[in-house]
């Protein structure tokens, strides 16, 4: 199970890559493995305001439909349009080409509730 050290993680199995006031969001390798083959991603709408813990996206797999929860607060400023035609990117490259969206915060991004790679690894038993 891959858990890159340069990312932060939520208890809901989302990863966060922060660059200034922008957070790129996706689901973890653990989450995509638990879901199985992803067949559809309902991306959030650009311009949508989200708060930590809001359900703002859905991922449908051959096993189930799962909500994706905002790990940071802000406004959705970009979505990964490649997932429309190839949702399996979440399976094949969850930390790269399989990102879901970017959220831009009005100020600094609060990360106090997010986990380090070591803490997330402990959570999932990796």
N, C-alpha and C positions, 0 to 999 in steps of 0.2 A: 504494500500500500504506500503510495507516494504522498509525502507531506513536506512540500518545499519550505525551507527555513526562512525564506524572505517574505512569506505571506503571513497574514493574521487570519484567524478562524473563528466562526461562530459556533455555538452549541448546536445550531440547526444544520451544520455541515455546509455552510457557505464559506468561501475563501474571499479575502479582501487584499488587493494590492493598492497601496496608497501612494499617490504622486501629488504632493501639495494638497489642494482642496478637492482632488478627484480620486474617487475610489472605484476601481474596476472590480466587478463581482462575478463569481461563478460558483459552481458546486464542486465539492471536493471529490477526489478519487474514490474515497470511501462511499460517498453518496451515490455517485454514478454506478459503482459496482453493486450497491444494494438495490438500485432501481432496475438494473438490467438494461436491455437495449432501449435507448431513448428514441421515440418515434415522433415527438412533437414538443416544441417549446413555445409557450405563450409568453412572449417578451412583454415587459412593461411598456407603456407609452412614453415617448420622449416628452418632457415637460411635467411629468407626474411627480408630485411631491410625496415623499415617503418619510416615515419615521422608523426608528429602530424597532424591529419586531413586526412591522406591517407585512402582510402577505401581498406581494406585488407581482408575482409571476407564477407560472405553473409549468411543470415538466411532466409529460406523459410518456410512460414506458410500456413495454409489453406486460409488465407486472402490475403497475398502478399509476395513479396520478398524484403528484406531490406538489405542495405549495413551496414556493421559495420566499424566504423572509428577508426583509431588508436588514443587513447587518450594520448599516450606518444610516443617518438621517441626511436628507438633502433633496435634490431634484434630479430625476433621471435625465441625463444629457446625451446619452448615446446608447444604442442597442446594437447587438451583433446580428446584422441582417443575414449573415451566412447561415445562421441556425434555421432560417425559414426553409432553405433548400436542403440543408444537411444537418438535421438535429443530432445525428450520431457524433458530431464533433464533441459533444459533451462526454461521450464514452471514449473516443480515441485521443482527445487532447484536452482534458478538463481544465488544465492550468494555462493553456495557451490559446489556440484557435477556438476553444469551446467556452470562452467567457460569455456572460449573458448581457450585462449592461454596465454602464458607468454612471455613478451618482456623484454630483458635485454639491459640496456643502457650502453654505453661506459663509462660514468661517473655518476654523480648524475642525478636523474630524475627531470626534470623541471615540477613542479606541479602548477605553478603560474596561469595557465589558467583553472585549475580544480576547482570544487566546493566542499564545505563541505556538509555533510548530510543536515544541516539546509538550506543552499542555494539551494540545489537540491530539497528539499521538497517544498520550496517556488516556484521554477520553475514549478513543476508539480501540485501545488495546494494541496499538501498532508497535 
